[in-house]
Amino acid sequence: AMIVFVADGQRLVCARAGAPAAAAVPEEALALRVLEAPGLVEIDDTQLAAGPQAAGSWACVPVRFDGVALGGVCVRDAHARRLEAAQSEALVDVAAMVEVLLRSRHERWQLLEQRRYAVELAKVVSESEAMLVQAQRLARLGSWDIDVGTGLAAWSASLYELFGRDESQGPITPEEFRERMPPEDRPAFDAA
């Protein structure tokens, strides 16, 4: 038995067991028939070649990935014959297992790519946050975020520095903030 994949018009033997080297790769005609077939294909060698080497038979099932036939799982017999029902079912099952393995490998590759991207993105975000902290410290600026619904606030480290407040105390309340602002700015704060 062997697994044969066809890519860009070339036959690629990925695995084989028990087949002599001379019989390892099927003829191009078989490969094309397998790629175009909806299911099991059985061909005797007389349909592929003439002469003394045309004595055996092939049975192949296409292997598809995302609807595209990539190749097939094939078995060759030295004698011209048809597979029994149980043998055909086994060959179809093996092709299905190859498809599942391909899909699993592809999904694993996608997960690894997503993880690599997430790690890179986290690094970029971390570097960006470090640059923001440095820029705020140098410019003597700070930033904050207030959830209007809950009243919870989050402050940047530089805003704690500007207010001379320890981060363990948390952000100041709106009332404390109002008391620290110049008196002339309080009416605008109250109106907001």
Residue pairs with C-beta under 8 A, 6 or more apart in sequence:
1 16
1 17
1 18
1 19
1 73
1 74
1 75
1 94
2 13
2 15
2 16
2 17
2 19
2 24
2 73
2 74
2 75
2 76
3 13
3 14
3 15
3 16
3 63
3 71
3 72
3 73
3 74
3 98
4 11
4 12
4 13
4 14
4 25
4 26
4 31
4 34
4 60
4 71
4 72
4 73
4 74
5 11
5 12
5 14
5 63
5 70
5 71
5 72
6 12
6 31
6 34
6 35
6 70
6 71
7 70
7 71
11 25
11 26
11 28
11 31
12 71
13 24
13 25
14 71
16 24
19 76
22 53
23 56
23 76
26 48
26 58
26 60
26 74
26 76
27 48
27 49
29 47
29 48
30 41
30 43
30 48
30 58
30 60
30 74
31 71
31 72
33 41
33 43
33 60
34 41
34 60
34 61
34 62
34 69
34 71
34 72
34 74
35 62
35 69
35 71
35 72
36 69
37 60
37 62
38 62
39 61
39 62
39 92
40 59
40 60
40 61
40 83
40 88
40 91
40 92
41 58
41 59
41 60
41 61
41 62
41 72
42 57
42 58
42 59
42 82
42 83
43 57
43 58
43 59
43 60
44 54
44 56
44 57
44 58
44 80
44 81
45 53
45 54
45 55
45 56
45 57
45 58
45 80
46 54
46 80
48 54
48 58
55 78
55 79
55 80
56 76
56 77
56 78
56 79
56 80
57 76
57 77
57 79
57 80
57 81
57 82
58 74
58 75
58 76
59 74
59 75
59 77
59 83
59 87
59 88
59 91
60 72
60 73
60 74
60 75
61 72
61 73
61 74
61 91
61 92
61 94
61 95
62 69
62 71
62 72
62 95
63 69
63 70
63 71
63 72
63 73
63 95
63 98
63 99
63 102
64 70
64 99
65 99
65 102
65 103
65 106
70 102
72 95
73 91
73 94
73 95
73 98
75 83
75 87
75 91
83 91
132 143
132 156
133 156
133 157
133 158
135 141
136 142
136 143
136 156
136 158
136 159
137 157
137 158
137 161
140 158
140 162
141 158
141 162
142 155
142 156
142 158
142 159
142 160
142 161
142 162
142 163
143 155
143 156
143 158
143 159
144 153
144 154
144 155
144 156
144 159
144 171
145 153
145 154
146 152
146 153
146 154
147 153
153 170
153 171
154 171
155 167
155 171
157 167
159 171
160 166
160 167
163 172
163 180
165 172
172 180
177 189
178 186
178 189
178 190
181 189
